[in-house]
Amino acid sequence: MAELTYDDLMTARGDRITPYGIFGILRDLKAELADIQESEGVEDLDVAERIESVEALIEGMDNSTLGAKWIVENGGTLINDADFEEFCEDDVKENSGHPTHPVWGFVNWEEYADHVRTDWTEVTVGAGEFEGTWWVR
């Protein structure tokens, strides 16, 4: 599997994040910042902000009942709270074998998503580009 980059996280942040390479991303960003400081004698704010965002994401995962290490090692996927209802609807349709069945028009997807959330763990990220509520299992 290819190594995850910060840009991969940013591409996914609006919907879902699979943080299998999050610790490597943080290591690489810190090395990049150290190289910039050494060669230019200044701090690259973009890299520093990226480090802050990744550290906040890891801290949010660590503060959940699962912990960052478990989430990463077990292939957990973080689903943005704002997209959770749509995620649930897509998941049911994709796995039902009948993605266009007429019954889907009668399902209360908000209520269904609220029910599904009871099987997921909340991850709250307090700062950075990933700030907000995420769900993982």
C-alpha positions in Angstrom: 0.0 0.0 0.0 1.4 3.4 -0.9 2.3 5.8 1.9 -0.4 8.3 2.8 0.4 11.9 2.3 -1.0 15.1 3.9 -2.6 15.9 0.5 -4.4 12.5 0.7 -5.9 13.5 4.1 -7.0 16.9 2.7 -8.7 15.3 -0.3 -10.7 13.1 2.0 -11.4 15.5 4.8 -14.9 16.5 3.7 -16.2 13.0 3.7 -14.0 10.3 5.3 -10.5 9.7 6.3 -8.7 6.4 6.5 -5.7 7.4 8.8 -3.5 4.3 8.2 -0.5 6.4 7.6 -1.2 9.3 10.0 1.9 8.7 12.2 4.1 8.6 9.1 2.6 11.8 7.8 3.4 13.6 11.1 7.0 12.2 11.1 7.5 13.4 7.5 6.0 16.9 8.2 8.2 17.4 11.2 11.3 16.3 9.2 10.2 18.7 6.4 9.9 21.6 8.9 13.3 20.8 10.4 14.9 20.8 7.0 13.3 24.2 6.1 14.4 25.7 9.5 17.9 24.4 9.0 18.3 25.6 5.4 16.3 28.9 5.6 16.5 29.7 9.3 12.7 30.4 9.3 9.6 28.4 10.1 7.3 27.5 7.2 3.9 28.4 8.4 2.1 26.0 6.0 4.1 23.1 7.3 3.7 24.2 10.9 -0.1 24.4 10.4 -0.2 21.0 8.8 1.7 19.6 11.8 -0.9 21.2 14.1 -3.8 19.8 12.1 -2.4 16.2 12.1 -1.5 16.4 15.8 -5.0 17.6 16.5 -6.5 14.8 14.5 -4.3 12.2 16.4 -5.2 13.8 19.7 -8.9 13.6 18.8 -8.5 9.9 18.0 -6.5 9.4 21.2 -9.2 11.0 23.3 -11.9 8.7 21.9 -12.6 5.4 23.6 -10.8 3.5 20.9 -7.5 5.5 20.8 -5.5 6.5 17.8 -3.3 3.4 17.7 -6.3 1.1 17.6 -8.1 3.2 14.9 -5.0 3.2 12.7 -4.0 -0.5 13.3 -7.5 -1.8 12.7 -8.2 0.2 9.6 -10.8 2.5 11.1 -12.3 5.0 8.8 -13.3 8.4 10.1 -16.6 9.7 8.7 -17.3 13.4 9.0 -20.5 14.1 11.0 -21.9 16.4 8.3 -21.7 13.5 5.9 -22.7 10.6 8.1 -26.4 10.4 7.0 -25.3 10.3 3.3 -22.6 7.7 4.2 -25.3 5.5 5.8 -27.7 5.9 2.9 -24.9 5.0 0.3 -23.8 2.1 2.4 -27.3 0.6 2.6 -27.9 1.1 -1.2 -24.5 -0.3 -2.2 -24.7 -3.4 0.0 -28.4 -4.2 -0.6 -28.0 -5.4 -4.1 -30.8 -3.0 -5.1 -29.3 0.5 -5.2 -32.3 2.0 -7.1 -35.1 0.1 -5.2 -38.2 2.4 -4.9 -38.5 1.7 -1.1 -35.4 3.9 -0.6 -37.7 7.0 -1.1 -39.6 6.1 2.0 -36.7 5.6 4.4 -36.0 8.3 7.0 -32.3 8.4 6.5 -31.7 10.9 9.3 -33.4 8.6 11.8 -31.5 5.6 10.3 -28.2 7.4 10.6 -28.9 8.4 14.3 -29.5 4.7 15.0 -26.3 3.6 13.2 -24.3 6.2 15.2 -24.9 4.1 18.3 -22.5 1.5 16.9 -19.8 4.1 16.1 -17.3 5.9 18.3 -17.3 9.7 18.3 -13.9 11.5 17.6 -13.8 15.2 18.3 -11.0 17.2 16.7 -10.6 20.5 18.4 -8.3 22.4 16.0 -6.7 22.5 12.6 -8.1 21.6 9.2 -9.9 18.5 10.5 -11.7 20.3 13.3 -15.1 18.9 14.0 -16.9 15.7 14.9 -16.0 12.5 13.2 -17.3 8.9 13.6 -15.2 5.7 13.5 -15.6 2.0 14.0 
